[in-house]
């Protein structure tokens, strides 16, 4: 990982049934607001990293979160987590990340005020 994908990884980390590892970084990425990422094992050695979401306060219908406060959980193929900042009221959010063809989509499911 580097500053473009996140720094200060928060846990716990989570494995899915396929052996992919999921976690969040509290800071770094776009505007230093953190990220959620996946590491996929390879047969040849190093794991492949995919950044699923970079928090940046910008969201189509309001503001997305900032600074994930802990790791993520998985349920029915979706990732869920929280941020300690951001959202419309700047008091954090609960989010869901759902896989879509060729990308992952974040939905704010609770915006704290």
Backbone torsions as a table, in degrees:
resi	resn	phi	psi	omega
1	UNK	NA	153.0	175.7
2	UNK	-139.1	-177.1	-177.8
3	UNK	-61.8	-23.3	-179.9
4	UNK	-76.4	-22.7	-179.9
5	UNK	-108.6	-11.9	175.6
6	UNK	136.1	156.8	174.2
7	UNK	-139.8	162.8	-178.1
8	UNK	59.8	68.3	-179.9
9	UNK	-64.5	134.1	178.1
10	UNK	-112.6	151.9	-176.0
11	UNK	-125.8	-176.6	12.9
12	UNK	-80.9	158.9	173.2
13	UNK	-83.4	158.7	-172.2
14	UNK	-137.3	133.1	173.9
15	UNK	-100.7	141.6	170.9
16	UNK	-95.2	-179.4	-176.9
17	UNK	-65.2	-23.6	-180.0
18	UNK	-86.4	-4.4	179.9
19	UNK	92.8	6.3	175.5
20	UNK	-75.4	145.3	-179.5
21	UNK	-108.8	130.4	-179.6
22	UNK	-117.0	142.9	176.3
23	UNK	-159.8	175.9	178.5
24	UNK	-127.1	152.2	174.4
25	UNK	-116.4	130.3	-174.6
26	UNK	-69.5	-34.3	-176.4
27	UNK	-130.2	-176.7	179.2
28	UNK	83.2	-166.1	-177.1
29	UNK	65.6	-149.0	-177.5
30	UNK	-69.6	130.1	177.2
31	UNK	56.0	15.6	177.8
32	UNK	71.2	22.4	-172.6
33	UNK	-97.2	-0.1	175.7
34	UNK	99.0	177.2	-175.8
35	UNK	-158.4	168.8	168.4
36	UNK	-122.0	134.0	-175.3
37	UNK	-138.1	164.5	178.2
38	UNK	-128.5	137.5	173.1
39	UNK	-112.7	126.5	-178.1
40	UNK	-110.5	126.2	179.8
41	UNK	-67.6	147.9	175.1
42	UNK	-120.6	157.1	179.3
43	UNK	-73.4	-23.0	-174.2
44	UNK	-93.2	-2.0	177.7
45	UNK	138.3	-100.8	-173.1
46	UNK	-60.6	147.9	177.8
47	UNK	-78.8	153.5	177.0
48	UNK	-97.0	129.4	-178.8
49	UNK	-98.0	137.2	172.8
50	UNK	-129.6	120.9	175.1
51	UNK	-82.6	118.7	-177.1
52	UNK	-83.4	-33.3	177.6
53	UNK	-157.9	135.8	172.0
54	UNK	-110.0	117.8	-179.8
55	UNK	-73.2	136.6	-178.0
56	UNK	-149.6	14.7	-178.9
57	UNK	71.2	-8.5	-178.4
58	UNK	-101.8	130.9	-179.2
59	UNK	-149.6	143.8	-174.3
60	UNK	-53.0	-39.7	-176.8
61	UNK	-112.6	31.1	-178.4
62	UNK	147.9	-151.3	-177.8
63	UNK	-111.8	137.3	175.9
64	UNK	-83.9	173.6	-173.6
65	UNK	-76.3	-175.6	177.3
66	UNK	-153.5	147.8	175.7
67	UNK	59.8	74.4	175.0
68	UNK	-51.0	135.1	-172.4
69	UNK	-91.8	-21.1	179.6
70	UNK	-154.5	-175.6	177.1
71	UNK	-69.3	-167.5	-179.4
72	UNK	-115.6	162.0	171.5
73	UNK	-118.5	162.3	179.4
74	UNK	-124.5	137.8	177.2
75	UNK	-149.2	127.1	179.6
76	UNK	52.2	38.0	177.1
77	UNK	79.8	3.7	179.4
78	UNK	-111.5	147.8	175.2
79	UNK	-97.7	143.2	177.8
80	UNK	-131.2	145.7	177.8
81	UNK	-164.4	-176.4	-179.2
82	UNK	-132.3	157.8	170.7
83	UNK	-122.7	154.8	-179.9
84	UNK	-93.1	-9.4	-179.9
85	UNK	-140.4	177.4	176.6
86	UNK	81.3	-170.8	-171.5
87	UNK	85.9	171.6	-176.4
88	UNK	-58.1	-37.8	-177.5
89	UNK	-97.4	2.2	179.3
90	UNK	65.7	22.9	-179.0
91	UNK	-112.9	13.5	177.4
92	UNK	99.1	166.3	-178.2
93	UNK	-140.6	165.5	162.5
94	UNK	-109.1	132.1	-176.4
95	UNK	-126.9	160.3	174.4
96	UNK	-126.7	135.4	174.0
97	UNK	-118.2	121.5	-176.4
98	UNK	-116.2	133.1	176.4
99	UNK	-70.6	135.9	174.4
100	UNK	-128.5	162.5	178.0
101	UNK	-53.7	123.9	175.9
102	UNK	68.8	4.3	179.2
103	UNK	-164.4	173.2	174.5
104	UNK	-119.8	141.4	-174.8
105	UNK	-119.5	126.8	177.1
106	UNK	-92.8	135.5	173.8
107	UNK	-124.8	130.9	174.0
108	UNK	-79.8	121.2	180.0
109	UNK	-105.0	-11.2	172.5
110	UNK	-155.4	132.7	178.5
111	UNK	-118.9	110.6	-175.1
112	UNK	-75.8	145.0	176.7
113	UNK	-136.9	NA	NA
